[in-house]
């Protein structure tokens, strides 16, 4: 299995079919928390749903359209992160992620995003990295701001969640901005 060790505590693992039960259990345990910000957790009703997600992620990777990894922190799978979209024509990637509630506040997502941003610019030759979040999702917005991303704008009524429709705030980081940050 592909494993990208980011530091002593944190690794990204390429999704494998045998992870379906573990991801299902993590989604089930965090369903109430995750549905605050994501539309899909209520649709994950059995391990087969996680298996379908993994299969689609692998197929998307094979087409060069995405890369989805499990986040392993201190030896435990705690969430998922990846490039939800890879657009070679525009030279940009869109990062998406989710993290189990109990692991919030450990810098996990910030560190994982830093690795994906570095990879996008250095290894893939991308020119832009994007992340979008609900406007009231302060933790995700704080991640984007820690990463030095610029707010591009807000899309009103962007997504239906379980109990409401939310606006999305869009953040981006351009290659030249990242290079300036990295060199200072």
C-alpha positions, 0 to 999 in steps of 0.5 A: 500500500502506498504510504506518504509519511509526512512526519513522525505522527502523520501519514497519507495512505492511498485508499484501498478496498480493505479500508472500507469497514474502517472508514465506514466506522469512522464516518458512522461515529462522526456522522453528527459532526460531519453533517454540519459541513458535508452533504454525504455522511447521511448517505453512508449507511453500510460498509458497502457505501464506503467501498463504493466511495473507495472504488470511485476514488481509485478510478478517478485517480487512474483517470488522472482526475483526483487523488484521495488518501486516508489520513493516518495520525499516530497509527490510526485512520482519522479522516480523508484528504486529497485532490477532489479535482485535478485540472491539467488544462487550467493547472489547478487542483482543488483540495477537500478533506474531513477529519474525525471530531476528536482529532480537531485542533492537532494541526492535522489538516493544516500539515496534510494540506501543506504537503498536498500544496507542496506536491501540487506545485513542486511535483505536478507543476500546478499553478493554483490550489483551491479550497472551499468551505461553508462560510460558517465553517470557522475551523476550515476557514482558519486552515486556509488562512494559516496556509496563506491562501487568499479569499477569492469570493463567496458563492451564495446558496452553494450547497444543501446540507442536512438541515440548511443551505450554506454559502461557500467561501473560496480560497486559493493559493497561486504558485508565485504566492506559495514560492514567496511564502516558502522563501521567507 
